[in-house]
Amino acid sequence: MADLTTRYLGFALTSPLVVAASGLTATVDGVKKAAAAGAGAIVLKSLFEEQLVAELAAVEASLEGGQHPEAEDFFRKAGMEEGAREYLKLVSGSRDAGVPVIASVNCVGATRWAEFAKRIEGAGASALELNMAVMPESASERGAAVEARLFETVAAVRTVTKLPLAVKIGSGYASIPSVVAELSRSGAQALVLFNRFYRFDVDLQNLALKAGNARSAGDEYHESLRWISLLSGKVPCDLAASTGVHDAETVIKLVSVGASVVELCSVIYRRGFGVIGEMNRALNDWLDAKGLGSLKAIQGRLSQANSANPAAHARLQYIQALTGIS
Ligand SMILES: Cc1cc2nc3c(=O)[nH]c(=O)nc-3n(C[C@H](O)[C@H](O)[C@H](O)COP(=O)(O)O)c2cc1C
């Protein structure tokens, strides 16, 4: 058997296949199935920050020793405070899964984090992944201001927890390298590139808005491939690939450009947890066929940092688009 181990967020994982935050990891049962199927680590379904704010308001209300009518009204309407408590139960129920379990929070700001981050840590999470979907608030808010909110949130979370921290972002930034470098300076030990945000579509029959396809196709990994190849070895953090990883071949491509791990979601929805074992076996077979003893032997080999001709590596990224060669 080839050695598939990889290091991510300070952990030695037995496989680079990480189950992504999703409904697949919203229950202890799902987490145990993912671990039994051969995942190297598991990211729990995200807790949405609004749930967290409701929970913290409840704590504050009880500390004040009395009722907090506005907060209570909010809880009743939103029904969210239960969600935060349930989340902590999910974290503690998953702690003996046998692989690192990474809690995830869908973060929009950093105002009330301290208490909850400590409780996630106390519940036994191995690490924390921040799912950062920072949207511009108005046409007058410049890109730098949007990015500043992102960095401030990560820096604030970093100060309140010792857990290893991964930050998952989308690809919609003018300068991915500068955003990634600043996130690393703000305290991220890993970057997950990239989230695939919910899409919407138009139902032509009824001329109405509808949800787009929530699941990726197997050819959607190219943005992750491009940016991991350009960033690997140049930023002091681990890089995880996310979006469009549907087979072992894609895992090999992403690891060869520098990914430490890949996160899997749509492929598991489509084919069940058994696909994790299939992909681990296919990785092993590929390494055997190449006479390579370990995945580490190829990690980052095709990154720009390891290229004999970095300028050519960069040119490859855009030359076809510029010249129209097909
Ligand atoms: C049904 C569903 C639920 C998801 N929930 C979350 C979530 O709670 N937090 C998060 O960070 N990403 C969430 N995602 C995004 C996935 O973690 C992943 O980044 C995205 O689907 C791209 O990976 P894929 O191409 O393997 O599907 C969800 C995706 C799906 C399809």
PDBQT file of the ligand as one rigid body, heavy atoms in Angstrom, charges set to zero:
ROOT
HETATM    1  C1  LIG A 401     -26.211  20.700   0.225  1.00  0.00    +0.000 C 
HETATM    2  C2  LIG A 401     -24.957  21.473   0.495  1.00  0.00    +0.000 A 
HETATM    3  C3  LIG A 401     -24.747  22.062   1.748  1.00  0.00    +0.000 A 
HETATM    4  C4  LIG A 401     -23.587  22.789   2.001  1.00  0.00    +0.000 A 
HETATM    5  N1  LIG A 401     -23.401  23.349   3.235  1.00  0.00    +0.000 NA
HETATM    6  C5  LIG A 401     -22.247  24.018   3.489  1.00  0.00    +0.000 A 
HETATM    7  C6  LIG A 401     -21.981  24.559   4.780  1.00  0.00    +0.000 A 
HETATM    8  O1  LIG A 401     -22.776  24.444   5.712  1.00  0.00    +0.000 OA
HETATM    9  N2  LIG A 401     -20.806  25.210   4.963  1.00  0.00    +0.000 N 
HETATM   10  C7  LIG A 401     -19.872  25.359   3.980  1.00  0.00    +0.000 A 
HETATM   11  O2  LIG A 401     -18.802  25.940   4.226  1.00  0.00    +0.000 OA
HETATM   12  N3  LIG A 401     -20.088  24.840   2.749  1.00  0.00    +0.000 NA
HETATM   13  C8  LIG A 401     -21.245  24.195   2.485  1.00  0.00    +0.000 A 
HETATM   14  N4  LIG A 401     -21.451  23.659   1.248  1.00  0.00    +0.000 N 
HETATM   15  C9  LIG A 401     -20.385  23.821   0.231  1.00  0.00    +0.000 C 
HETATM   16  C10 LIG A 401     -19.488  22.585   0.217  1.00  0.00    +0.000 C 
HETATM   17  O3  LIG A 401     -18.814  22.409   1.450  1.00  0.00    +0.000 OA
HETATM   18  C11 LIG A 401     -18.451  22.673  -0.896  1.00  0.00    +0.000 C 
HETATM   19  O4  LIG A 401     -17.549  23.746  -0.637  1.00  0.00    +0.000 OA
HETATM   20  C12 LIG A 401     -19.075  22.921  -2.268  1.00  0.00    +0.000 C 
HETATM   21  O5  LIG A 401     -20.212  22.091  -2.461  1.00  0.00    +0.000 OA
HETATM   22  C13 LIG A 401     -18.071  22.633  -3.379  1.00  0.00    +0.000 C 
HETATM   23  O6  LIG A 401     -17.569  21.314  -3.286  1.00  0.00    +0.000 OA
HETATM   24  P1  LIG A 401     -18.074  20.134  -4.254  1.00  0.00    +0.000 P 
HETATM   25  O7  LIG A 401     -17.794  20.553  -5.629  1.00  0.00    +0.000 OA
HETATM   26  O8  LIG A 401     -17.303  18.923  -3.815  1.00  0.00    +0.000 OA
HETATM   27  O9  LIG A 401     -19.548  20.010  -4.009  1.00  0.00    +0.000 OA
HETATM   28  C14 LIG A 401     -22.614  22.926   0.973  1.00  0.00    +0.000 A 
HETATM   29  C15 LIG A 401     -22.831  22.319  -0.256  1.00  0.00    +0.000 A 
HETATM   30  C16 LIG A 401     -23.973  21.604  -0.516  1.00  0.00    +0.000 A 
HETATM   31  C17 LIG A 401     -24.151  20.972  -1.868  1.00  0.00    +0.000 C 
ENDROOT
TORSDOF 0
